[in-house]
C-alpha cells in the first residue's frame, strides 16, 4: 500500500472526484464513498473544492483504496 497527496481537479454532483497525484502526476478518479468517514455529505459539506489537497491510499496495483481529507 502507498500513501501520497493529490490535488482535486474536478468534482461531480453524483459523488465522483478527479485528482492529480502530486508524485506520479497521473489523474485518478475516486468515489466519495472511498472518503474515510463519509456519511453521504456533498462536496461542499465535506469542504472539498477544486484545488483541495487530499491524502490518497493506493493498493498494491495502484488503485485508489481510500481518500482522506486533512484536518477533517
Predicted model as a PDB file, atoms N, CA, C, CB and O in Angstrom, pLDDT in the B-factor column:
MODEL        1                                                                  
ATOM      1  N   UNK A   1       0.844  -1.176   0.000  1.00 88.00           N  
ATOM      2  CA  UNK A   1       0.000   0.000   0.000  1.00 88.00           C  
ATOM      3  C   UNK A   1       0.891   1.243   0.000  1.00 88.00           C  
ATOM      4  CB  UNK A   1      -0.961  -0.004   1.222  1.00 88.00           C  
ATOM      5  O   UNK A   1       1.924   1.277   0.670  1.00 88.00           O  
ATOM      6  N   UNK A   2       0.481   2.257  -0.756  1.00 93.00           N  
ATOM      7  CA  UNK A   2       1.214   3.504  -0.889  1.00 93.00           C  
ATOM      8  C   UNK A   2       0.299   4.666  -0.510  1.00 93.00           C  
ATOM      9  CB  UNK A   2       1.761   3.674  -2.329  1.00 93.00           C  
ATOM     10  O   UNK A   2      -0.890   4.646  -0.830  1.00 93.00           O  
ATOM     11  N   UNK A   3       0.835   5.662   0.158  1.00 95.00           N  
ATOM     12  CA  UNK A   3       0.066   6.857   0.516  1.00 95.00           C  
ATOM     13  C   UNK A   3       0.764   8.078  -0.062  1.00 95.00           C  
ATOM     14  CB  UNK A   3      -0.093   6.988   2.065  1.00 95.00           C  
ATOM     15  O   UNK A   3       1.963   8.277   0.137  1.00 95.00           O  
ATOM     16  N   UNK A   4      -0.009   8.900  -0.785  1.00 95.00           N  
ATOM     17  CA  UNK A   4       0.536  10.124  -1.384  1.00 95.00           C  
ATOM     18  C   UNK A   4      -0.515  11.225  -1.336  1.00 95.00           C  
ATOM     19  CB  UNK A   4       0.996   9.873  -2.850  1.00 95.00           C  
ATOM     20  O   UNK A   4      -1.695  10.958  -1.106  1.00 95.00           O  
ATOM     21  N   UNK A   5      -0.083  12.455  -1.552  1.00 96.00           N  
ATOM     22  CA  UNK A   5      -1.031  13.566  -1.621  1.00 96.00           C  
ATOM     23  C   UNK A   5      -1.441  13.808  -3.069  1.00 96.00           C  
ATOM     24  CB  UNK A   5      -0.419  14.849  -1.009  1.00 96.00           C  
ATOM     25  O   UNK A   5      -0.719  13.466  -4.006  1.00 96.00           O  
ATOM     26  N   UNK A   6      -2.611  14.401  -3.225  1.00 97.00           N  
ATOM     27  CA  UNK A   6      -3.140  14.712  -4.549  1.00 97.00           C  
ATOM     28  C   UNK A   6      -3.985  15.973  -4.446  1.00 97.00           C  
ATOM     29  CB  UNK A   6      -3.975  13.525  -5.120  1.00 97.00           C  
ATOM     30  O   UNK A   6      -4.442  16.344  -3.365  1.00 97.00           O  
ATOM     31  N   UNK A   7      -4.184  16.623  -5.581  1.00 98.00           N  
ATOM     32  CA  UNK A   7      -4.971  17.846  -5.636  1.00 98.00           C  
ATOM     33  C   UNK A   7      -6.256  17.575  -6.424  1.00 98.00           C  
ATOM     34  CB  UNK A   7      -4.154  19.007  -6.281  1.00 98.00           C  
ATOM     35  O   UNK A   7      -6.216  17.020  -7.522  1.00 98.00           O  
ATOM     36  N   UNK A   8      -7.391  17.973  -5.851  1.00 98.00           N  
ATOM     37  CA  UNK A   8      -8.678  17.801  -6.520  1.00 98.00           C  
ATOM     38  C   UNK A   8      -8.716  18.676  -7.770  1.00 98.00           C  
ATOM     39  CB  UNK A   8      -9.855  18.153  -5.563  1.00 98.00           C  
ATOM     40  O   UNK A   8      -8.405  19.866  -7.716  1.00 98.00           O  
ATOM     41  N   UNK A   9      -9.100  18.075  -8.895  1.00 98.00           N  
ATOM     42  CA  UNK A   9      -9.236  18.804 -10.157  1.00 98.00           C  
ATOM     43  C   UNK A   9     -10.688  19.089 -10.501  1.00 98.00           C  
ATOM     44  CB  UNK A   9      -8.592  18.024 -11.281  1.00 98.00           C  
ATOM     45  O   UNK A   9     -11.017  20.153 -11.026  1.00 98.00           O  
ATOM     46  N   UNK A  10     -11.563  18.116 -10.195  1.00 97.00           N  
ATOM     47  CA  UNK A  10     -12.971  18.240 -10.591  1.00 97.00           C  
ATOM     48  C   UNK A  10     -13.814  17.388  -9.671  1.00 97.00           C  
ATOM     49  CB  UNK A  10     -13.185  17.821 -12.072  1.00 97.00           C  
ATOM     50  O   UNK A  10     -13.406  16.298  -9.270  1.00 97.00           O  
ATOM     51  N   UNK A  11     -15.000  17.889  -9.333  1.00 97.00           N  
ATOM     52  CA  UNK A  11     -15.965  17.160  -8.520  1.00 97.00           C  
ATOM     53  C   UNK A  11     -17.304  17.160  -9.247  1.00 97.00           C  
ATOM     54  CB  UNK A  11     -16.098  17.788  -7.097  1.00 97.00           C  
ATOM     55  O   UNK A  11     -17.722  18.190  -9.775  1.00 97.00           O  
ATOM     56  N   UNK A  12     -17.975  16.016  -9.278  1.00 95.00           N  
ATOM     57  CA  UNK A  12     -19.270  15.936  -9.944  1.00 95.00           C  
ATOM     58  C   UNK A  12     -20.390  15.947  -8.911  1.00 95.00           C  
ATOM     59  CB  UNK A  12     -19.355  14.669 -10.820  1.00 95.00           C  
ATOM     60  O   UNK A  12     -20.159  15.706  -7.726  1.00 95.00           O  
ATOM     61  N   UNK A  13     -21.600  16.228  -9.370  1.00 90.00           N  
ATOM     62  CA  UNK A  13     -22.760  16.254  -8.490  1.00 90.00           C  
ATOM     63  C   UNK A  13     -23.171  14.861  -8.018  1.00 90.00           C  
ATOM     64  CB  UNK A  13     -23.919  16.913  -9.193  1.00 90.00           C  
ATOM     65  O   UNK A  13     -23.901  14.726  -7.036  1.00 90.00           O  
ATOM     66  N   UNK A  14     -22.704  13.830  -8.715  1.00 92.00           N  
ATOM     67  CA  UNK A  14     -23.092  12.471  -8.339  1.00 92.00           C  
ATOM     68  C   UNK A  14     -22.016  11.738  -7.534  1.00 92.00           C  
ATOM     69  CB  UNK A  14     -23.418  11.677  -9.578  1.00 92.00           C  
ATOM     70  O   UNK A  14     -22.010  10.507  -7.492  1.00 92.00           O  
ATOM     71  N   UNK A  15     -21.103  12.482  -6.892  1.00 95.00           N  
ATOM     72  CA  UNK A  15     -20.168  11.880  -5.947  1.00 95.00           C  
ATOM     73  C   UNK A  15     -18.911  11.264  -6.527  1.00 95.00           C  
ATOM     74  CB  UNK A  15     -20.858  10.861  -5.202  1.00 95.00           C  
ATOM     75  O   UNK A  15     -18.368  10.315  -5.962  1.00 95.00           O  
ATOM     76  N   UNK A  16     -18.448  11.786  -7.636  1.00 97.00           N  
ATOM     77  CA  UNK A  16     -17.188  11.341  -8.227  1.00 97.00           C  
ATOM     78  C   UNK A  16     -16.218  12.519  -8.229  1.00 97.00           C  
ATOM     79  CB  UNK A  16     -17.404  10.783  -9.677  1.00 97.00           C  
ATOM     80  O   UNK A  16     -16.594  13.648  -8.544  1.00 97.00           O  
ATOM     81  N   UNK A  17     -14.986  12.242  -7.880  1.00 97.00           N  
ATOM     82  CA  UNK A  17     -13.956  13.267  -7.910  1.00 97.00           C  
ATOM     83  C   UNK A  17     -12.793  12.823  -8.780  1.00 97.00           C  
ATOM     84  CB  UNK A  17     -13.472  13.586  -6.496  1.00 97.00           C  
ATOM     85  O   UNK A  17     -12.539  11.631  -8.947  1.00 97.00           O  
ATOM     86  N   UNK A  18     -12.100  13.797  -9.325  1.00 98.00           N  
ATOM     87  CA  UNK A  18     -10.894  13.542 -10.119  1.00 98.00           C  
ATOM     88  C   UNK A  18      -9.764  14.311  -9.472  1.00 98.00           C  
ATOM     89  CB  UNK A  18     -11.080  13.958 -11.630  1.00 98.00           C  
ATOM     90  O   UNK A  18      -9.928  15.474  -9.101  1.00 98.00           O  
ATOM     91  N   UNK A  19      -8.621  13.668  -9.335  1.00 97.00           N  
ATOM     92  CA  UNK A  19      -7.492  14.300  -8.661  1.00 97.00           C  
ATOM     93  C   UNK A  19      -6.201  14.031  -9.411  1.00 97.00           C  
ATOM     94  CB  UNK A  19      -7.378  13.805  -7.219  1.00 97.00           C  
ATOM     95  O   UNK A  19      -6.077  13.050 -10.145  1.00 97.00           O  
ATOM     96  N   UNK A  20      -5.244  14.924  -9.209  1.00 97.00           N  
ATOM     97  CA  UNK A  20      -3.927  14.809  -9.822  1.00 97.00           C  
ATOM     98  C   UNK A  20      -2.946  14.419  -8.728  1.00 97.00           C  
ATOM     99  CB  UNK A  20      -3.496  16.146 -10.528  1.00 97.00           C  
ATOM    100  O   UNK A  20      -2.705  15.187  -7.797  1.00 97.00           O  
ATOM    101  N   UNK A  21      -2.380  13.220  -8.843  1.00 95.00           N  
ATOM    102  CA  UNK A  21      -1.407  12.723  -7.883  1.00 95.00           C  
ATOM    103  C   UNK A  21      -0.157  13.598  -7.946  1.00 95.00           C  
ATOM    104  CB  UNK A  21      -1.058  11.234  -8.161  1.00 95.00           C  
ATOM    105  O   UNK A  21       0.401  13.812  -9.022  1.00 95.00           O  
ATOM    106  N   UNK A  22       0.278  14.100  -6.799  1.00 92.00           N  
ATOM    107  CA  UNK A  22       1.418  15.024  -6.760  1.00 92.00           C  
ATOM    108  C   UNK A  22       2.762  14.369  -7.067  1.00 92.00           C  
ATOM    109  CB  UNK A  22       1.488  15.669  -5.413  1.00 92.00           C  
ATOM    110  O   UNK A  22       3.732  15.071  -7.352  1.00 92.00           O  
ATOM    111  N   UNK A  23       2.838  13.048  -7.014  1.00 93.00           N  
ATOM    112  CA  UNK A  23       4.096  12.357  -7.294  1.00 93.00           C  
ATOM    113  C   UNK A  23       4.118  11.828  -8.727  1.00 93.00           C  
ATOM    114  CB  UNK A  23       4.308  11.203  -6.300  1.00 93.00           C  
ATOM    115  O   UNK A  23       5.041  12.122  -9.487  1.00 93.00           O  
ATOM    116  N   UNK A  24       3.108  11.055  -9.090  1.00 91.00           N  
ATOM    117  CA  UNK A  24       3.085  10.438 -10.424  1.00 91.00           C  
ATOM    118  C   UNK A  24       2.526  11.368 -11.490  1.00 91.00           C  
ATOM    119  CB  UNK A  24       2.268   9.164 -10.393  1.00 91.00           C  
ATOM    120  O   UNK A  24       2.713  11.134 -12.684  1.00 91.00           O  
ATOM    121  N   UNK A  25       1.835  12.432 -11.056  1.00 92.00           N  
ATOM    122  CA  UNK A  25       1.195  13.398 -11.955  1.00 92.00           C  
ATOM    123  C   UNK A  25       0.131  12.744 -12.835  1.00 92.00           C  
ATOM    124  CB  UNK A  25       2.245  14.072 -12.833  1.00 92.00           C  
ATOM    125  O   UNK A  25      -0.202  13.250 -13.906  1.00 92.00           O  
ATOM    126  N   UNK A  26      -0.394  11.616 -12.370  1.00 93.00           N  
ATOM    127  CA  UNK A  26      -1.473  10.958 -13.098  1.00 93.00           C  
ATOM    128  C   UNK A  26      -2.817  11.428 -12.532  1.00 93.00           C  
ATOM    129  CB  UNK A  26      -1.343   9.404 -13.008  1.00 93.00           C  
ATOM    130  O   UNK A  26      -2.925  11.765 -11.353  1.00 93.00           O  
ATOM    131  N   UNK A  27      -3.825  11.443 -13.386  1.00 96.00           N  
ATOM    132  CA  UNK A  27      -5.174  11.822 -12.970  1.00 96.00           C  
ATOM    133  C   UNK A  27      -5.924  10.548 -12.616  1.00 96.00           C  
ATOM    134  CB  UNK A  27      -5.922  12.629 -14.092  1.00 96.00           C  
ATOM    135  O   UNK A  27      -5.960   9.593 -13.392  1.00 96.00           O  
ATOM    136  N   UNK A  28      -6.519  10.552 -11.437  1.00 95.00           N  
ATOM    137  CA  UNK A  28      -7.211   9.389 -10.911  1.00 95.00           C  
ATOM    138  C   UNK A  28      -8.599   9.792 -10.449  1.00 95.00           C  
ATOM    139  CB  UNK A  28      -6.416   8.749  -9.760  1.00 95.00           C  
ATOM    140  O   UNK A  28      -8.787  10.878  -9.900  1.00 95.00           O  
ATOM    141  N   UNK A  29      -9.570   8.916 -10.670  1.00 96.00           N  
ATOM    142  CA  UNK A  29     -10.930   9.149 -10.203  1.00 96.00           C  
ATOM    143  C   UNK A  29     -11.156   8.430  -8.883  1.00 96.00           C  
ATOM    144  CB  UNK A  29     -11.956   8.687 -11.251  1.00 96.00           C  
ATOM    145  O   UNK A  29     -10.512   7.420  -8.600  1.00 96.00           O  
ATOM    146  N   UNK A  30     -12.070   8.953  -8.079  1.00 97.00           N  
ATOM    147  CA  UNK A  30     -12.469   8.285  -6.843  1.00 97.00           C  
ATOM    148  C   UNK A  30     -13.939   8.569  -6.582  1.00 97.00           C  
ATOM    149  CB  UNK A  30     -11.595   8.751  -5.643  1.00 97.00           C  
ATOM    150  O   UNK A  30     -14.489   9.563  -7.057  1.00 97.00           O  
ATOM    151  N   UNK A  31     -14.553   7.699  -5.836  1.00 97.00           N  
ATOM    152  CA  UNK A  31     -15.936   7.867  -5.406  1.00 97.00           C  
ATOM    153  C   UNK A  31     -15.928   8.483  -4.013  1.00 97.00           C  
ATOM    154  CB  UNK A  31     -16.709   6.505  -5.417  1.00 97.00           C  
ATOM    155  O   UNK A  31     -15.044   8.184  -3.209  1.00 97.00           O  
ATOM    156  N   UNK A  32     -16.896   9.335  -3.721  1.00 97.00           N  
ATOM    157  CA  UNK A  32     -16.963   9.913  -2.383  1.00 97.00           C  
ATOM    158  C   UNK A  32     -17.051   8.805  -1.332  1.00 97.00           C  
ATOM    159  CB  UNK A  32     -18.171  10.867  -2.265  1.00 97.00           C  
ATOM    160  O   UNK A  32     -16.631   9.007  -0.192  1.00 97.00           O  
ATOM    161  N   UNK A  33     -17.586   7.649  -1.694  1.00 96.00           N  
ATOM    162  CA  UNK A  33     -17.692   6.530  -0.755  1.00 96.00           C  
ATOM    163  C   UNK A  33     -16.323   6.010  -0.331  1.00 96.00           C  
ATOM    164  CB  UNK A  33     -18.501   5.401  -1.377  1.00 96.00           C  
ATOM    165  O   UNK A  33     -16.223   5.268   0.646  1.00 96.00           O  
ATOM    166  N   UNK A  34     -15.271   6.386  -1.049  1.00 97.00           N  
ATOM    167  CA  UNK A  34     -13.907   5.992  -0.676  1.00 97.00           C  
ATOM    168  C   UNK A  34     -13.290   6.959   0.328  1.00 97.00           C  
ATOM    169  CB  UNK A  34     -13.025   5.909  -1.917  1.00 97.00           C  
ATOM    170  O   UNK A  34     -12.180   6.725   0.806  1.00 97.00           O  
ATOM    171  N   UNK A  35     -13.998   8.044   0.656  1.00 96.00           N  
ATOM    172  CA  UNK A  35     -13.502   9.014   1.629  1.00 96.00           C  
ATOM    173  C   UNK A  35     -13.735   8.446   3.030  1.00 96.00           C  
ATOM    174  CB  UNK A  35     -14.209  10.408   1.456  1.00 96.00           C  
ATOM    175  O   UNK A  35     -14.850   8.053   3.372  1.00 96.00           O  
ATOM    176  N   UNK A  36     -12.691   8.407   3.819  1.00 93.00           N  
ATOM    177  CA  UNK A  36     -12.799   7.885   5.181  1.00 93.00           C  
ATOM    178  C   UNK A  36     -13.806   8.713   5.976  1.00 93.00           C  
ATOM    179  CB  UNK A  36     -11.417   7.890   5.883  1.00 93.00           C  
ATOM    180  O   UNK A  36     -13.712   9.940   6.020  1.00 93.00           O  
ATOM    181  N   UNK A  37     -14.762   8.040   6.601  1.00 93.00           N  
ATOM    182  CA  UNK A  37     -15.761   8.718   7.415  1.00 93.00           C  
ATOM    183  C   UNK A  37     -16.921   9.307   6.632  1.00 93.00           C  
ATOM    184  CB  UNK A  37     -15.113   9.791   8.185  1.00 93.00           C  
ATOM    185  O   UNK A  37     -17.737  10.035   7.196  1.00 93.00           O  
ATOM    186  N   UNK A  38     -17.010   9.010   5.353  1.00 95.00           N  
ATOM    187  CA  UNK A  38     -18.073   9.575   4.504  1.00 95.00           C  
ATOM    188  C   UNK A  38     -19.439   9.081   4.955  1.00 95.00           C  
ATOM    189  CB  UNK A  38     -17.842   9.208   3.022  1.00 95.00           C  
ATOM    190  O   UNK A  38     -19.637   7.891   5.200  1.00 95.00           O  
ATOM    191  N   UNK A  39     -20.397  10.036   5.063  1.00 95.00           N  
ATOM    192  CA  UNK A  39     -21.751   9.706   5.504  1.00 95.00           C  
ATOM    193  C   UNK A  39     -22.804  10.343   4.608  1.00 95.00           C  
ATOM    194  CB  UNK A  39     -21.959  10.152   6.946  1.00 95.00           C  
ATOM    195  O   UNK A  39     -23.867  10.739   5.087  1.00 95.00           O  
ATOM    196  N   UNK A  40     -22.523  10.445   3.315  1.00 94.00           N  
ATOM    197  CA  UNK A  40     -23.499  10.984   2.381  1.00 94.00           C  
ATOM    198  C   UNK A  40     -23.435  12.484   2.169  1.00 94.00           C  
ATOM    199  CB  UNK A  40     -24.838  10.635   2.837  1.00 94.00           C  
ATOM    200  O   UNK A  40     -24.339  13.052   1.556  1.00 94.00           O  
ATOM    201  N   UNK A  41     -22.407  13.136   2.652  1.00 94.00           N  
ATOM    202  CA  UNK A  41     -22.296  14.583   2.509  1.00 94.00           C  
ATOM    203  C   UNK A  41     -22.015  15.002   1.060  1.00 94.00           C  
ATOM    204  CB  UNK A  41     -21.198  15.108   3.420  1.00 94.00           C  
ATOM    205  O   UNK A  41     -21.535  14.207   0.253  1.00 94.00           O  
ATOM    206  N   UNK A  42     -22.320  16.246   0.756  1.00 94.00           N  
ATOM    207  CA  UNK A  42     -21.968  16.815  -0.544  1.00 94.00           C  
ATOM    208  C   UNK A  42     -20.501  17.261  -0.486  1.00 94.00           C  
ATOM    209  CB  UNK A  42     -22.920  18.020  -0.919  1.00 94.00           C  
ATOM    210  O   UNK A  42     -19.889  17.304   0.582  1.00 94.00           O  
ATOM    211  N   UNK A  43     -19.963  17.588  -1.649  1.00 94.00           N  
ATOM    212  CA  UNK A  43     -18.580  18.085  -1.700  1.00 94.00           C  
ATOM    213  C   UNK A  43     -18.444  19.331  -0.827  1.00 94.00           C  
ATOM    214  CB  UNK A  43     -18.157  18.401  -3.166  1.00 94.00           C  
ATOM    215  O   UNK A  43     -17.467  19.479  -0.093  1.00 94.00           O  
ATOM    216  N   UNK A  44     -19.424  20.217  -0.913  1.00 94.00           N  
ATOM    217  CA  UNK A  44     -19.371  21.451  -0.124  1.00 94.00           C  
ATOM    218  C   UNK A  44     -19.378  21.142   1.372  1.00 94.00           C  
ATOM    219  CB  UNK A  44     -20.555  22.369  -0.480  1.00 94.00           C  
ATOM    220  O   UNK A  44     -18.622  21.744   2.135  1.00 94.00           O  
ATOM    221  N   UNK A  45     -20.225  20.210   1.789  1.00 94.00           N  
ATOM    222  CA  UNK A  45     -20.297  19.840   3.201  1.00 94.00           C  
ATOM    223  C   UNK A  45     -18.991  19.197   3.680  1.00 94.00           C  
ATOM    224  CB  UNK A  45     -21.470  18.883   3.437  1.00 94.00           C  
ATOM    225  O   UNK A  45     -18.617  19.329   4.845  1.00 94.00           O  
ATOM    226  N   UNK A  46     -18.313  18.510   2.779  1.00 94.00           N  
ATOM    227  CA  UNK A  46     -17.026  17.889   3.110  1.00 94.00           C  
ATOM    228  C   UNK A  46     -15.872  18.893   3.082  1.00 94.00           C  
ATOM    229  CB  UNK A  46     -16.736  16.751   2.143  1.00 94.00           C  
ATOM    230  O   UNK A  46     -14.774  18.593   3.550  1.00 94.00           O  
ATOM    231  N   UNK A  47     -16.121  20.072   2.537  1.00 93.00           N  
ATOM    232  CA  UNK A  47     -15.055  21.060   2.398  1.00 93.00           C  
ATOM    233  C   UNK A  47     -14.171  20.797   1.198  1.00 93.00           C  
ATOM    234  CB  UNK A  47     -14.216  21.091   3.641  1.00 93.00           C  
ATOM    235  O   UNK A  47     -13.033  21.265   1.145  1.00 93.00           O  
ATOM    236  N   UNK A  48     -14.692  20.041   0.223  1.00 95.00           N  
ATOM    237  CA  UNK A  48     -13.931  19.746  -0.996  1.00 95.00           C  
ATOM    238  C   UNK A  48     -14.283  20.725  -2.104  1.00 95.00           C  
ATOM    239  CB  UNK A  48     -14.195  18.308  -1.464  1.00 95.00           C  
ATOM    240  O   UNK A  48     -15.451  21.054  -2.309  1.00 95.00           O  
ATOM    241  N   UNK A  49     -13.283  21.178  -2.800  1.00 95.00           N  
ATOM    242  CA  UNK A  49     -13.450  22.042  -3.965  1.00 95.00           C  
ATOM    243  C   UNK A  49     -12.223  21.863  -4.843  1.00 95.00           C  
ATOM    244  CB  UNK A  49     -13.646  23.548  -3.551  1.00 95.00           C  
ATOM    245  O   UNK A  49     -11.233  21.271  -4.411  1.00 95.00           O  
ATOM    246  N   UNK A  50     -12.275  22.358  -6.047  1.00 96.00           N  
ATOM    247  CA  UNK A  50     -11.116  22.253  -6.943  1.00 96.00           C  
ATOM    248  C   UNK A  50      -9.911  22.900  -6.266  1.00 96.00           C  
ATOM    249  CB  UNK A  50     -11.406  22.931  -8.329  1.00 96.00           C  
ATOM    250  O   UNK A  50      -9.983  24.035  -5.795  1.00 96.00           O  
ATOM    251  N   UNK A  51      -8.806  22.163  -6.225  1.00 96.00           N  
ATOM    252  CA  UNK A  51      -7.586  22.657  -5.595  1.00 96.00           C  
ATOM    253  C   UNK A  51      -7.348  22.121  -4.192  1.00 96.00           C  
ATOM    254  CB  UNK A  51      -7.622  24.137  -5.546  1.00 96.00           C  
ATOM    255  O   UNK A  51      -6.254  22.290  -3.656  1.00 96.00           O  
ATOM    256  N   UNK A  52      -8.341  21.479  -3.580  1.00 96.00           N  
ATOM    257  CA  UNK A  52      -8.174  20.907  -2.251  1.00 96.00           C  
ATOM    258  C   UNK A  52      -7.136  19.786  -2.291  1.00 96.00           C  
ATOM    259  CB  UNK A  52      -9.521  20.380  -1.712  1.00 96.00           C  
ATOM    260  O   UNK A  52      -7.157  18.947  -3.191  1.00 96.00           O  
ATOM    261  N   UNK A  53      -6.235  19.775  -1.321  1.00 97.00           N  
ATOM    262  CA  UNK A  53      -5.251  18.702  -1.187  1.00 97.00           C  
ATOM    263  C   UNK A  53      -5.857  17.582  -0.355  1.00 97.00           C  
ATOM    264  CB  UNK A  53      -3.931  19.223  -0.539  1.00 97.00           C  
ATOM    265  O   UNK A  53      -6.439  17.834   0.700  1.00 97.00           O  
ATOM    266  N   UNK A  54      -5.724  16.354  -0.824  1.00 97.00           N  
ATOM    267  CA  UNK A  54      -6.204  15.181  -0.101  1.00 97.00           C  
ATOM    268  C   UNK A  54      -5.071  14.162   0.001  1.00 97.00           C  
ATOM    269  CB  UNK A  54      -7.448  14.560  -0.805  1.00 97.00           C  
ATOM    270  O   UNK A  54      -4.070  14.260  -0.709  1.00 97.00           O  
ATOM    271  N   UNK A  55      -5.237  13.199   0.879  1.00 96.00           N  
ATOM    272  CA  UNK A  55      -4.287  12.099   1.032  1.00 96.00           C  
ATOM    273  C   UNK A  55      -4.942  10.860   0.431  1.00 96.00           C  
ATOM    274  CB  UNK A  55      -3.888  11.869   2.550  1.00 96.00           C  
ATOM    275  O   UNK A  55      -6.084  10.531   0.752  1.00 96.00           O  
ATOM    276  N   UNK A  56      -4.205  10.177  -0.447  1.00 96.00           N  
ATOM    277  CA  UNK A  56      -4.735   9.023  -1.161  1.00 96.00           C  
ATOM    278  C   UNK A  56      -3.961   7.774  -0.779  1.00 96.00           C  
ATOM    279  CB  UNK A  56      -4.679   9.246  -2.679  1.00 96.00           C  
ATOM    280  O   UNK A  56      -2.730   7.770  -0.793  1.00 96.00           O  
ATOM    281  N   UNK A  57      -4.679   6.720  -0.438  1.00 96.00           N  
ATOM    282  CA  UNK A  57      -4.067   5.405  -0.211  1.00 96.00           C  
ATOM    283  C   UNK A  57      -4.308   4.568  -1.456  1.00 96.00           C  
ATOM    284  CB  UNK A  57      -4.653   4.699   1.076  1.00 96.00           C  
ATOM    285  O   UNK A  57      -5.447   4.402  -1.892  1.00 96.00           O  
ATOM    286  N   UNK A  58      -3.230   4.041  -2.024  1.00 95.00           N  
ATOM    287  CA  UNK A  58      -3.316   3.166  -3.191  1.00 95.00           C  
ATOM    288  C   UNK A  58      -3.030   1.732  -2.749  1.00 95.00           C  
ATOM    289  CB  UNK A  58      -2.320   3.616  -4.310  1.00 95.00           C  
ATOM    290  O   UNK A  58      -2.210   1.508  -1.859  1.00 95.00           O  
ATOM    291  N   UNK A  59      -3.703   0.764  -3.367  1.00 94.00           N  
ATOM    292  CA  UNK A  59      -3.382  -0.630  -3.093  1.00 94.00           C  
ATOM    293  C   UNK A  59      -2.129  -1.010  -3.882  1.00 94.00           C  
ATOM    294  CB  UNK A  59      -4.578  -1.564  -3.458  1.00 94.00           C  
ATOM    295  O   UNK A  59      -1.531  -0.166  -4.549  1.00 94.00           O  
ATOM    296  N   UNK A  60      -1.742  -2.260  -3.805  1.00 93.00           N  
ATOM    297  CA  UNK A  60      -0.512  -2.706  -4.470  1.00 93.00           C  
ATOM    298  C   UNK A  60      -0.571  -2.601  -5.988  1.00 93.00           C  
ATOM    299  CB  UNK A  60      -0.216  -4.126  -4.087  1.00 93.00           C  
ATOM    300  O   UNK A  60       0.467  -2.570  -6.648  1.00 93.00           O  
ATOM    301  N   UNK A  61      -1.790  -2.547  -6.552  1.00 92.00           N  
ATOM    302  CA  UNK A  61      -1.963  -2.392  -8.006  1.00 92.00           C  
ATOM    303  C   UNK A  61      -2.159  -0.941  -8.412  1.00 92.00           C  
ATOM    304  CB  UNK A  61      -3.148  -3.213  -8.482  1.00 92.00           C  
ATOM    305  O   UNK A  61      -2.485  -0.651  -9.563  1.00 92.00           O  
ATOM    306  N   UNK A  62      -1.955  -0.017  -7.452  1.00 89.00           N  
ATOM    307  CA  UNK A  62      -2.082   1.428  -7.666  1.00 89.00           C  
ATOM    308  C   UNK A  62      -3.510   1.871  -7.954  1.00 89.00           C  
ATOM    309  CB  UNK A  62      -1.194   1.852  -8.800  1.00 89.00           C  
ATOM    310  O   UNK A  62      -3.725   2.871  -8.640  1.00 89.00           O  
ATOM    311  N   UNK A  63      -4.489   1.128  -7.432  1.00 92.00           N  
ATOM    312  CA  UNK A  63      -5.889   1.552  -7.475  1.00 92.00           C  
ATOM    313  C   UNK A  63      -6.188   2.290  -6.173  1.00 92.00           C  
ATOM    314  CB  UNK A  63      -6.862   0.323  -7.675  1.00 92.00           C  
ATOM    315  O   UNK A  63      -5.625   1.969  -5.127  1.00 92.00           O  
ATOM    316  N   UNK A  64      -7.075   3.279  -6.243  1.00 95.00           N  
ATOM    317  CA  UNK A  64      -7.424   4.039  -5.045  1.00 95.00           C  
ATOM    318  C   UNK A  64      -8.122   3.121  -4.047  1.00 95.00           C  
ATOM    319  CB  UNK A  64      -8.327   5.253  -5.401  1.00 95.00           C  
ATOM    320  O   UNK A  64      -9.125   2.481  -4.363  1.00 95.00           O  
ATOM    321  N   UNK A  65      -7.575   3.072  -2.847  1.00 95.00           N  
ATOM    322  CA  UNK A  65      -8.149   2.273  -1.775  1.00 95.00           C  
ATOM    323  C   UNK A  65      -8.979   3.156  -0.843  1.00 95.00           C  
ATOM    324  CB  UNK A  65      -7.042   1.549  -0.989  1.00 95.00           C  
ATOM    325  O   UNK A  65     -10.063   2.764  -0.411  1.00 95.00           O  
ATOM    326  N   UNK A  66      -8.463   4.353  -0.533  1.00 97.00           N  
ATOM    327  CA  UNK A  66      -9.150   5.280   0.367  1.00 97.00           C  
ATOM    328  C   UNK A  66      -8.630   6.691   0.141  1.00 97.00           C  
ATOM    329  CB  UNK A  66      -8.960   4.861   1.847  1.00 97.00           C  
ATOM    330  O   UNK A  66      -7.509   6.897  -0.324  1.00 97.00           O  
ATOM    331  N   UNK A  67      -9.481   7.658   0.484  1.00 97.00           N  
ATOM    332  CA  UNK A  67      -9.113   9.070   0.391  1.00 97.00           C  
ATOM    333  C   UNK A  67      -9.366   9.702   1.757  1.00 97.00           C  
ATOM    334  CB  UNK A  67      -9.926   9.810  -0.743  1.00 97.00           C  
ATOM    335  O   UNK A  67     -10.405   9.459   2.372  1.00 97.00           O  
ATOM    336  N   UNK A  68      -8.430  10.504   2.229  1.00 96.00           N  
ATOM    337  CA  UNK A  68      -8.580  11.222   3.496  1.00 96.00           C  
ATOM    338  C   UNK A  68      -8.493  12.718   3.242  1.00 96.00           C  
ATOM    339  CB  UNK A  68      -7.501  10.779   4.519  1.00 96.00           C  
ATOM    340  O   UNK A  68      -7.712  13.189   2.415  1.00 96.00           O  
ATOM    341  N   UNK A  69      -9.313  13.441   3.971  1.00 95.00           N  
ATOM    342  CA  UNK A  69      -9.288  14.908   3.885  1.00 95.00           C  
ATOM    343  C   UNK A  69      -8.515  15.412   5.099  1.00 95.00           C  
ATOM    344  CB  UNK A  69     -10.754  15.526   3.833  1.00 95.00           C  
ATOM    345  O   UNK A  69      -8.973  15.235   6.228  1.00 95.00           O  
ATOM    346  N   UNK A  70      -7.348  16.038   4.894  1.00 90.00           N  
ATOM    347  CA  UNK A  70      -6.580  16.547   6.022  1.00 90.00           C  
ATOM    348  C   UNK A  70      -7.414  17.523   6.861  1.00 90.00           C  
ATOM    349  CB  UNK A  70      -5.300  17.231   5.525  1.00 90.00           C  
ATOM    350  O   UNK A  70      -8.236  18.269   6.330  1.00 90.00           O  
ATOM    351  N   UNK A  71      -7.189  17.503   8.165  1.00 79.00           N  
ATOM    352  CA  UNK A  71      -7.892  18.384   9.100  1.00 79.00           C  
ATOM    353  C   UNK A  71      -9.392  18.150   9.133  1.00 79.00           C  
ATOM    354  CB  UNK A  71      -7.625  19.815   8.745  1.00 79.00           C  
ATOM    355  O   UNK A  71     -10.161  19.062   9.440  1.00 79.00           O  
ATOM    356  N   UNK A  72      -9.804  16.948   8.824  1.00 66.00           N  
ATOM    357  CA  UNK A  72     -11.244  16.633   8.864  1.00 66.00           C  
ATOM    358  C   UNK A  72     -11.462  15.506   9.821  1.00 66.00           C  
ATOM    359  CB  UNK A  72     -11.795  16.265   7.464  1.00 66.00           C  
ATOM    360  O   UNK A  72     -12.597  15.072  10.015  1.00 66.00           O  
TER     361      UNK A  72                                                      
ENDMDL                                                                          
END                                                                             
